[in-house]
Amino acid sequence: MFSFSKSLAALAGLLVVSMVVVSLVAVGNSAAQDQKKTQLEGVWKVAEVVEPASNANAKGTTITSPQPGLLIFTRGYYSGMAVTADQPRAAVAPAPACDGGKER
């Protein structure tokens, strides 16, 4: 026999499950939309430097373990930093400390 109370309980259970699923999907979408897209296209480390020869008959120089260097590319912009020598930079002596305001 048909029972109105059982049918109503089943409908209420289905409604609760549907609301939980919809809320989980909404939370997942908002979290994905909150993440900012990065404009970074790529970052490369200098791995090898090839210096061309001074004349056409000579062979160029290849440095297989160069000093540190980094190239950063974004949409429309780039930046590069590298030590172009084949030896590390010489250490620089620290600047002498000043005596407060006595130099004025």
C-alpha positions in Angstrom: 0.0 0.0 0.0 1.1 3.6 -0.6 2.3 5.4 2.4 2.4 9.2 2.2 4.9 9.5 5.1 7.4 7.1 3.6 7.2 8.9 0.3 7.7 12.3 2.0 10.7 11.0 4.0 12.3 9.7 0.8 11.7 13.0 -1.0 13.2 14.9 2.0 16.3 12.6 2.0 16.8 13.1 -1.8 16.5 16.9 -1.3 19.1 16.9 1.5 21.5 14.8 -0.6 21.0 17.1 -3.6 21.7 20.2 -1.5 24.9 18.7 -0.2 26.1 17.8 -3.7 25.3 21.3 -5.0 27.0 23.0 -2.1 30.2 20.9 -2.6 30.3 21.7 -6.2 29.8 25.5 -5.5 32.6 25.4 -2.9 34.9 23.6 -5.3 34.2 26.1 -8.1 34.8 29.1 -5.9 38.1 27.8 -4.6 39.3 27.2 -8.2 38.2 30.7 -9.2 40.0 32.3 -6.2 43.4 31.0 -7.5 45.2 33.7 -9.5 46.7 32.6 -12.8 50.4 33.3 -12.9 51.8 35.2 -15.8 55.1 33.3 -15.6 55.9 31.6 -18.9 59.2 29.9 -18.0 62.4 30.1 -16.0 65.7 28.8 -17.4 69.1 28.3 -15.7 72.2 28.9 -17.8 73.6 25.5 -18.4 76.3 26.1 -21.1 77.9 29.2 -22.7 79.2 29.2 -26.2 81.5 32.1 -27.1 82.0 32.5 -30.8 85.5 32.7 -32.3 87.0 36.0 -33.1 87.5 35.0 -36.7 85.9 32.5 -39.1 88.8 30.0 -39.1 89.1 29.6 -35.3 86.9 27.4 -33.1 84.7 29.1 -30.5 85.0 28.4 -26.7 82.4 26.4 -24.8 82.0 26.7 -21.1 80.2 23.6 -19.8 80.0 24.6 -16.2 79.3 28.4 -16.3 78.8 30.7 -13.4 75.2 31.2 -12.1 72.6 32.7 -14.4 68.8 32.8 -14.7 66.4 33.9 -17.4 62.8 34.6 -16.5 60.0 35.0 -19.1 56.5 36.3 -18.6 53.9 37.4 -21.1 55.4 40.3 -22.8 58.4 40.8 -20.5 61.7 39.0 -19.7 64.6 39.4 -17.3 68.0 38.0 -17.2 70.8 37.8 -14.7 74.1 36.0 -15.2 77.8 36.1 -14.3 79.4 36.2 -17.7 83.0 35.3 -16.6 84.3 31.8 -16.5 85.5 32.3 -12.9 83.6 33.4 -9.8 83.5 37.1 -9.0 86.2 38.3 -6.6 85.0 39.0 -3.1 84.4 42.7 -2.4 85.8 44.2 0.9 82.9 45.5 3.1 82.5 49.3 3.3 83.8 50.9 6.5 81.1 51.6 9.1 80.2 55.2 9.6 80.3 57.0 13.0 76.7 58.1 13.2 76.2 61.7 12.2 79.9 62.8 12.5 80.5 63.0 8.8 78.2 66.0 8.3 
